[in-house]
């Protein structure tokens, strides 16, 4: 399988060999297709897929073929190679396609965790194969440790090992812990995958408009908007 996501982001090109097939979970994202018409087969999702993806139909595409997938505004795509024996648990909402050779199985989360994060299950994909992951920004891999906890923003955590110890937590002094987003505390082996486009939403405004003093001078001084950048 050949996956190309050229800049600027907004689409991805996928080429399939004759012995390859792909499951596309968002068929309406297919903007263009080159191949035998009969090589596309749409099927109903199972109940779990309908619940998690809010979609009724998935498409299976057989090679040799090429397709062009459109991406949501502001999102990119990362092709993640999943080896045989991987125990990564993925947030299924981020998955747009996966190799037809892969098997997937839902894993139920602890009730306390599910209650707060609203994630009853995560999906485990058994490789080898390739996943197409939609992310806000890029996708960073951070190794876990059995001794040193990793704290990750719950909204940014795309995948973590099933064998990892996970609990909801905050860190820092009382002021820090009271004003941060929900965090996952992870310990164990393997790596966690984190999307890097989630951050303080007030930061872009701050970067664009400058500091408080600069904004004040720009507004008060004659022609301040021209001379003070």
GIWOMO-V950057 format. One record per backbone hydrogen bond with DSSP energy under -1.0 kcal/mol. CO is the residue of the C=O (numbers start at 0). NH is the residue of the N-H. Records with the same first field share a line. If there is no record, write none. Layout:
CO=NH ; NH
//
This chain:
1=14
3=12
9=70
11=68
12=3
13=66
14=1
15=64
16=19
19=62
20=99
21=60
22=97
23=58
25=28
26=29
28=69
31=67
33=65
35=38
36=39
38=61
40=59
42=57
45=49
46=50
47=51
48=52
49=53
55=44
57=42
58=23
59=40
60=21
64=15
65=33
66=13
67=30 ; 31
68=11
71=74
75=134
77=132
79=130
81=128
82=85
86=161
88=159
89=122
90=93
91=94
93=133
95=24
96=131
97=22
98=101
102=125
104=123
106=121
109=113
110=114
111=115
112=116
113=117
119=108
121=106
122=89
123=104
125=102
128=81
129=98
130=79
131=95
132=77
134=75
135=196
137=195
139=193
141=191
144=187
149=185
151=183
152=155
155=194
157=90
158=192
159=88
160=163
164=186
166=184
172=176
173=177
181=153
182=168
183=151
184=166
185=149
186=164
189=143
191=141
192=157 ; 158
193=139
199=202
201=205
202=206
203=207
204=208
205=209
210=214
211=215
212=216
213=217
214=218
215=219
216=220
220=223
222=225 ; 226
223=227
//
